[in-house]
């Protein structure tokens, strides 16, 4: 059983920054997804278990950065230049073997944290 605990959401003005954290019960490839009201849960970013590879959806490239503190088994999503369209509930996610970039393939979800970007 993989446990995931997220933190760091909040309300920010457009152009601002937030950092999300996801503490895991072990070391895995980890991903972030987001879900806006009335929309599907979409992939945002991922990092491989070895930290050698990162992946981003096109809409966040150059603005978001995924990193890991291996000593804490914690993955971070640094979000800069935030836009109102980034407003969503953000979820960290794990599939125990391999990077996951599609919601249906996720094995474990965090509880979600709300990010709201005002215009």
NUNU-921121 format. One record per atom (N, C-alpha, C): atom name; x, y, z. Coordinates in Angstrom, 2 decimals. Example, Ala and Ser with C-alpha at 12.3 -4.5 7.8 and 13.67 -1.06 7.14 Angstrom:
BEGIN
 at      xx      yy      zz
  N   13.19   -5.69    7.80
 CA   12.30   -4.50    7.80
  C   13.20   -3.30    7.80
  N   12.85   -2.25    7.08
 CA   13.67   -1.06    7.14
  C   12.90    0.03    7.87
***
This chain:
BEGIN
 at      xx      yy      zz
  N    0.84   -1.19    0.00
 CA    0.00    0.00    0.00
  C    0.88    1.24    0.00
  N    0.66    2.11   -0.95
 CA    1.41    3.36   -1.06
  C    0.58    4.48   -0.47
  N    1.18    5.25    0.41
 CA    0.50    6.39    1.01
  C    1.09    7.68    0.46
  N    0.21    8.61    0.12
 CA    0.60    9.88   -0.46
  C   -0.08   11.00    0.32
  N    0.70   12.01    0.71
 CA    0.15   13.13    1.47
  C    0.58   14.42    0.80
  N   -0.40   15.16    0.32
 CA   -0.14   16.38   -0.42
  C   -0.32   17.61    0.47
  N    0.35   18.67    0.07
 CA    0.16   19.96    0.73
  C    0.59   21.06   -0.23
  N    0.21   22.29    0.09
 CA    0.75   23.43   -0.63
  C   -0.19   24.18   -1.54
  N   -1.42   23.75   -1.66
 CA   -2.33   24.49   -2.52
  C   -2.73   25.81   -1.90
  N   -3.53   26.59   -2.64
 CA   -3.99   27.86   -2.12
  C   -4.51   28.76   -3.21
  N   -4.70   30.02   -2.84
 CA   -5.19   31.04   -3.75
  C   -4.05   31.98   -4.10
  N   -3.88   32.25   -5.38
 CA   -2.79   33.12   -5.83
  C   -3.29   33.94   -7.02
  N   -2.72   35.11   -7.20
 CA   -3.08   35.93   -8.36
  C   -2.35   35.43   -9.60
  N   -2.91   35.72  -10.72
 CA   -2.26   35.36  -11.98
  C   -0.85   35.94  -12.03
  N    0.08   35.12  -12.51
 CA    1.48   35.52  -12.53
  C    2.26   35.10  -11.31
  N    1.56   34.66  -10.28
 CA    2.19   34.25   -9.04
  C    2.71   32.83   -9.09
  N    3.18   32.38   -7.92
 CA    3.79   31.05   -7.81
  C    3.24   30.30   -6.61
  N    3.25   28.98   -6.72
 CA    2.93   28.09   -5.62
  C    3.83   26.87   -5.74
  N    4.08   26.22   -4.61
 CA    4.80   24.95   -4.63
  C    3.95   23.90   -3.92
  N    3.68   22.83   -4.63
 CA    2.96   21.69   -4.07
  C    3.96   20.64   -3.63
  N    3.60   19.93   -2.56
 CA    4.44   18.85   -2.05
  C    3.63   17.57   -1.98
  N    4.30   16.46   -2.19
 CA    3.66   15.15   -2.05
  C    4.66   14.23   -1.37
  N    4.36   13.86   -0.14
 CA    5.20   12.94    0.61
  C    4.69   11.52    0.40
  N    5.60   10.64    0.00
 CA    5.23    9.26   -0.28
  C    5.82    8.33    0.77
  N    5.24    7.13    0.84
 CA    5.71    6.14    1.82
  C    6.88    5.33    1.29
  N    7.34    5.65    0.07
 CA    8.49    4.99   -0.50
  C    8.98    5.75   -1.71
  N    9.96    5.20   -2.39
 CA   10.49    5.88   -3.58
  C    9.89    5.25   -4.83
  N    9.18    6.07   -5.60
 CA    8.51    5.62   -6.82
  C    8.63    6.70   -7.88
  N    8.40    6.33   -9.11
 CA    8.11    7.34  -10.11
  C    6.81    8.02   -9.67
  N    6.77    9.34   -9.76
 CA    5.60   10.04   -9.25
  C    5.12   11.06  -10.25
  N    3.83   11.28  -10.22
 CA    3.19   12.17  -11.19
  C    2.26   13.14  -10.49
  N    1.98   14.22  -11.18
 CA    0.94   15.16  -10.78
  C   -0.12   15.20  -11.88
  N   -1.36   15.18  -11.44
 CA   -2.51   15.37  -12.31
  C   -3.33   16.54  -11.77
  N   -4.23   17.05  -12.58
 CA   -5.14   18.08  -12.10
  C   -6.51   17.89  -12.72
  N   -7.50   18.36  -11.97
 CA   -8.87   18.24  -12.43
  C   -9.62   19.53  -12.14
  N  -10.06   20.19  -13.21
 CA  -10.87   21.38  -13.09
  C  -12.33   20.97  -13.03
  N  -13.19   21.84  -12.49
 CA  -14.62   21.49  -12.38
  C  -15.23   21.11  -13.73
  N  -15.88   19.98  -13.76
 CA  -16.55   19.53  -14.96
  C  -15.64   18.96  -16.03
  N  -14.37   18.80  -15.70
 CA  -13.42   18.28  -16.68
  C  -12.78   16.99  -16.19
  N  -12.09   16.33  -17.10
 CA  -11.41   15.10  -16.76
  C  -10.13   15.40  -15.98
  N   -9.64   14.38  -15.32
 CA   -8.38   14.50  -14.59
  C   -7.24   14.33  -15.60
  N   -6.40   15.34  -15.72
 CA   -5.38   15.39  -16.76
  C   -3.97   15.34  -16.18
  N   -3.08   14.78  -16.93
 CA   -1.67   14.70  -16.56
  C   -1.04   16.09  -16.60
  N   -0.16   16.35  -15.61
 CA    0.56   17.62  -15.56
  C    2.07   17.41  -15.69
  N    2.62   16.56  -14.80
 CA    4.07   16.37  -14.78
  C    4.39   15.06  -14.10
  N    5.59   14.54  -14.38
 CA    6.02   13.30  -13.76
  C    7.55   13.28  -13.66
  N    8.03   12.49  -12.71
 CA    9.47   12.28  -12.56
  C    9.69   10.78  -12.38
  N   10.74   10.28  -13.02
 CA   11.04    8.87  -12.92
  C   11.58    8.53  -11.52
  N   11.58    7.26  -11.19
 CA   12.04    6.84   -9.86
  C   13.51    7.16   -9.64
  N   14.28    7.19  -10.72
 CA   15.70    7.50  -10.62
  C   15.99    8.99  -10.74
  N   14.95    9.78  -10.97
 CA   15.08   11.23  -11.17
  C   15.82   11.61  -12.45
  N   16.06   10.66  -13.31
 CA   16.79   10.98  -14.53
  C   15.91   11.55  -15.62
  N   14.60   11.34  -15.49
 CA   13.69   11.82  -16.53
  C   12.51   12.55  -15.91
  N   12.12   13.63  -16.57
 CA   10.92   14.36  -16.19
  C   10.04   14.54  -17.42
  N    8.76   14.71  -17.18
 CA    7.78   14.79  -18.24
  C    6.78   15.88  -17.88
  N    6.35   16.63  -18.90
 CA    5.39   17.71  -18.68
  C    4.37   17.75  -19.80
  N    3.16   18.11  -19.45
 CA    2.20   18.41  -20.49
  C    2.57   19.76  -21.12
  N    2.23   19.93  -22.37
 CA    2.70   21.11  -23.11
  C    2.30   22.42  -22.45
  N    1.13   22.48  -21.87
 CA    0.63   23.74  -21.35
  C    1.39   24.26  -20.14
  N    2.21   23.41  -19.51
 CA    2.94   23.87  -18.33
  C    4.46   23.91  -18.56
  N    4.90   23.48  -19.70
 CA    6.35   23.49  -19.97
  C    6.90   24.91  -19.87
  N    8.02   25.02  -19.17
 CA    8.63   26.32  -18.98
  C    8.09   27.08  -17.79
  N    6.99   26.61  -17.22
 CA    6.39   27.28  -16.05
  C    6.43   26.41  -14.80
  N    6.24   25.11  -14.97
 CA    6.20   24.18  -13.84
  C    7.47   23.34  -13.84
  N    7.93   22.99  -12.63
 CA    9.09   22.12  -12.49
  C    8.81   21.08  -11.43
  N    9.06   19.83  -11.77
 CA    8.90   18.73  -10.81
  C   10.27   18.31  -10.33
  N   10.40   18.20   -9.01
 CA   11.67   17.79   -8.40
  C   11.39   16.84   -7.24
  N   12.46   16.23   -6.75
 CA   12.30   15.28   -5.63
  C   13.38   15.53   -4.59
  N   12.99   15.41   -3.32
 CA   13.93   15.32   -2.20
  C   13.96   13.86   -1.80
  N   14.99   13.15   -2.25
 CA   15.03   11.72   -2.01
  C   15.09   11.35   -0.54
  N   15.75   12.17    0.25
 CA   15.87   11.87    1.68
  C   14.51   11.90    2.38
  N   13.59   12.67    1.82
 CA   12.26   12.80    2.43
  C   11.20   12.05    1.66
  N   11.57   11.39    0.57
 CA   10.58   10.74   -0.30
  C    9.46   11.72   -0.65
  N    9.85   12.93   -0.94
 CA    8.87   13.98   -1.24
  C    9.14   14.55   -2.63
  N    8.08   14.69   -3.38
 CA    8.15   15.28   -4.71
  C    7.46   16.63   -4.66
  N    8.04   17.58   -5.36
 CA    7.52   18.94   -5.38
  C    7.09   19.33   -6.80
  N    6.09   20.16   -6.87
 CA    5.71   20.76   -8.14
  C    5.78   22.27   -7.95
  N    6.83   22.87   -8.48
 CA    6.97   24.32   -8.43
  C    6.21   24.91   -9.61
  N    5.26   25.76   -9.32
 CA    4.40   26.33  -10.35
  C    4.60   27.83  -10.40
  N    5.15   28.31  -11.50
 CA    5.41   29.74  -11.69
  C    4.54   30.28  -12.81
  N    4.43   31.60  -12.87
 CA    3.65   32.26  -13.93
  C    2.27   31.65  -14.05
  N    1.63   31.48  -12.93
 CA    0.33   30.80  -12.91
  C   -0.72   31.60  -13.66
  N   -1.62   30.87  -14.29
 CA   -2.70   31.44  -15.08
  C   -4.04   30.98  -14.51
  N   -5.10   31.74  -14.75
 CA   -6.42   31.29  -14.26
  C   -6.78   29.89  -14.74
  N   -6.34   29.52  -15.93
 CA   -6.66   28.18  -16.44
  C   -5.91   27.07  -15.73
  N   -4.98   27.42  -14.85
 CA   -4.32   26.41  -14.01
  C   -5.16   26.06  -12.79
  N   -6.25   26.76  -12.57
 CA   -7.12   26.48  -11.44
  C   -7.69   25.07  -11.53
  N   -7.48   24.30  -10.46
 CA   -7.91   22.90  -10.45
  C   -7.56   22.29   -9.09
  N   -8.06   21.10   -8.86
 CA   -7.57   20.29   -7.77
  C   -6.39   19.48   -8.32
  N   -5.28   19.55   -7.62
 CA   -4.07   18.86   -8.05
  C   -3.88   17.61   -7.20
  N   -3.56   16.51   -7.89
 CA   -3.38   15.22   -7.25
  C   -2.00   14.67   -7.56
  N   -1.30   14.16   -6.56
 CA   -0.12   13.37   -6.88
  C   -0.57   11.92   -7.06
  N    0.22   11.18   -7.79
 CA   -0.19    9.86   -8.21
  C    1.01    8.94   -8.39
  N    0.77    7.68   -8.17
 CA    1.84    6.68   -8.28
  C    1.31    5.44   -9.01
  N    2.13    4.92   -9.89
 CA    2.03    3.54  -10.32
  C    3.35    2.92   -9.91
  N    3.28    1.80   -9.22
 CA    4.49    1.29   -8.57
  C    5.60    0.97   -9.54
  N    5.27    0.59  -10.77
 CA    6.32    0.22  -11.72
  C    6.18    1.06  -12.98
  N    7.02    2.07  -13.10
 CA    7.02    2.91  -14.28
  C    6.31    4.23  -14.07
  N    6.62    5.14  -14.95
 CA    6.02    6.47  -14.93
  C    4.58    6.38  -15.44
  N    3.69    7.10  -14.82
 CA    2.30    7.09  -15.24
  C    1.90    8.48  -15.73
  N    1.31    8.53  -16.92
 CA    0.88    9.80  -17.50
  C   -0.58    9.78  -17.92
  N   -1.27    8.71  -17.61
 CA   -2.71    8.64  -17.89
  C   -3.44    8.24  -16.62
  N   -4.57    8.89  -16.36
 CA   -5.26    8.71  -15.09
  C   -5.72    7.26  -14.88
  N   -6.12    6.59  -15.96
 CA   -6.66    5.25  -15.79
  C   -5.60    4.25  -15.32
  N   -4.32    4.61  -15.52
 CA   -3.23    3.70  -15.16
  C   -2.68    3.94  -13.75
  N   -3.19    4.95  -13.07
 CA   -2.72    5.26  -11.73
  C   -3.20    4.21  -10.74
  N   -2.30    3.81   -9.85
 CA   -2.66    2.84   -8.81
  C   -3.03    3.53   -7.49
  N   -2.37    4.61   -7.19
 CA   -2.61    5.31   -5.92
  C   -2.71    6.81   -6.16
  N   -3.67    7.42   -5.49
 CA   -3.89    8.86   -5.58
  C   -3.69    9.52   -4.23
  N   -3.17   10.75   -4.25
 CA   -3.21   11.58   -3.06
  C   -4.62   12.12   -2.87
  N   -4.81   12.86   -1.80
 CA   -6.15   13.34   -1.45
  C   -6.55   14.56   -2.26
  N   -5.60   15.20   -2.91
 CA   -5.88   16.38   -3.72
  C   -5.71   17.66   -2.94
  N   -5.26   18.69   -3.64
 CA   -5.11   20.01   -3.03
  C   -5.58   21.06   -4.04
  N   -6.36   22.01   -3.57
 CA   -6.97   23.00   -4.44
  C   -5.98   24.11   -4.76
  N   -5.87   24.42   -6.04
 CA   -5.11   25.57   -6.51
  C   -6.09   26.49   -7.24
  N   -6.17   27.72   -6.79
 CA   -7.05   28.70   -7.42
  C   -6.22   29.91   -7.83
  N   -6.30   30.26   -9.11
 CA   -5.55   31.39   -9.66
  C   -6.56   32.45  -10.08
  N   -6.49   33.59   -9.45
 CA   -7.43   34.66   -9.78
  C   -6.84   35.58  -10.84
  N   -7.73   36.11  -11.65
 CA   -7.28   37.00  -12.74
  C   -7.19   38.45  -12.30
***
